[in-house]
Amino acid sequence: MKIFELLPNKDCKGKYLKIVRIAVKWEQGDGLSAIIIFHVTRNQEDTKTTGIKLFARNEDTIRKMIQEMALLYQVKEKMTVCIPESEQEGELWSF
C-alpha cells in the first residue's frame, strides 16, 4: 500500500466544493479507480453528495490525478490517502 497526504490549500481554484473522502481500488482487469467525494453544499434545498470517479493504469498516475484534483477543489481537512498495490488489498478509504 502506498500512502500520501493532502493538506488544505487556501489558494486552490475551487471555493465551494471541498473534498471530504477518497476511496481507491483496483478495477477488474488492469487499472485503478479513485472515487472523490465532496462535502454537501451549503444550500438547504440541495443536500445531495457529489463526487468524481477517476481511472488510471498505475499507482503513480492515480496519485498525480488525485493531487491535481486537490489543487482544483480544496481538501476540507488534512487527509491521508492509501493506494492499494494489488487487488487483494480491496478498496482503501482516506482517513
Secondary structure, 3 states (H helix, E strand, C coil): CEEEEECCCCCCCEEEEEEEEEEEEECCCCCEEEEEEECCCCCCCCCCCCEEEEEECCHHHHHHHHHHHHHHEEECCCEEEEECCCHHHCCEECC
